[in-house]
Amino acid sequence: MLYYKYSDYLKNKYGEKVYKLPVNLPVTCPNRLDGDGCAFCAGAGTGFEAMSAAVSVTEQLTRTRQMITRKYHANKYIAYFQNYTNTFLPPDRFRSYLMEATRIPGVVEISVSTRPDCVSAEYLDIMRDIRAMTGIQMNVELGLQTANYHTLQMIDRGHGLAEFIDAVLRIKRYTGISICTHVILNLPGDTAADAKETARILTALGVDIVKLHSLYIARNTRLCDWYENGKITVCSKEEYFERVITFLEQIPETVAVERMFSRIPEKDAVFCNWGCSWWRLRDELLQKMEEEGRYQGRCCDYLNGAALCLLKSE
């Protein structure tokens, strides 16, 4: 196995293929209250393919579920609260939205995308209680992007590494809430060493799922201005491949990998995936891994007092 696919993780967990149903809530992000948010974030956030937030949660999920069911004969779904910061709203509204999702037939999991600095016991208690009441599993998707706090500051992320560590440790206190971490491996200023260290930190913290993204540059963002004015460059495709493989080698084979390349409508970006389709890049990456004998977990040998092995050689 070159890497542990998220689709296989879901099949192992639920016994069959599971499909995500994106939900767009009328929320924003704390990082946008006094400015434009992160340097890479477009005005629409990341919900390029989601319905309008003016449409009710029930209608969004029902319409998307009907389409997916017709196309793939699906039976099980994840209600994915995707865009912006989905815990950045009053707790009673958060509970109401999640409860609405639990009433959709076939929903077996709720995934909440949020920021590390918007995770608190109050919201985790709500997720725990809904899980206990309905049996529906819970997932928190945390946007870290990189463990390099200098890069986080440069892109105006609005939080550092400490907030991410705090959020993961808090979530880990709750049984039945899994953690997915969103990472961009080729942010301006980051190196292959940053990709490696990010993987090692996620491993040490025990996250369950990783979602890797190649950097795309959306129109009408500060990152777009920097790119078009020559203030930043994007690493080569070959360099990105090496970062992904290095990252995968550092994480355990039990961690599911949801994605390795970005997806964004062509009209919304000035740069994405070096002009290639994500699936061709994936195939090329996997071929490289196979040819070089590299695979997920190959170098995951650095925890549990790894240096003590030197005593045995003396």
Sequence and secondary structure as in RCSB ss.txt:
>XXXX:A:sequence
MLYYKYSDYLKNKYGEKVYKLPVNLPVTCPNRLDGDGCAFCAGAGTGFEAMSAAVSVTEQLTRTRQMITRKYHAN
KYIAYFQNYTNTFLPPDRFRSYLMEATRIPGVVEISVSTRPDCVSAEYLDIMRDIRAMTGIQMNVELGLQTANYH
TLQMIDRGHGLAEFIDAVLRIKRYTGISICTHVILNLPGDTAADAKETARILTALGVDIVKLHSLYIARNTRLCD
WYENGKITVCSKEEYFERVITFLEQIPETVAVERMFSRIPEKDAVFCNWGCSWWRLRDELLQKMEEEGRYQGRCC
DYLNGAALCLLKSE
>XXXX:A:secstr
  S BHHHHHHHHHSS EEEEEE  S   GGGSSS  STT BTTBT TTS  TTS HHHHHHHHHHHHHHHH   
EEEEEE SS TTSS HHHHHHHHHHHHTSTTEEEEEEEE GGG  HHHHHHHHHHHHHH  EEEEEEEEE S HH
HHHHTT S  HHHHHHHHHHHHTSTTEEEEEEEETT TT  HHHHHHHHHHHHHHT SEEEEE   EETTSHHHH
HHHTTS     HHHHHHHHHHHHHHS TTSEEEESS    GGGEEESGGGS HHHHHHHHHHHHHHHT  TTTT 
   SSGGGHHHHT 
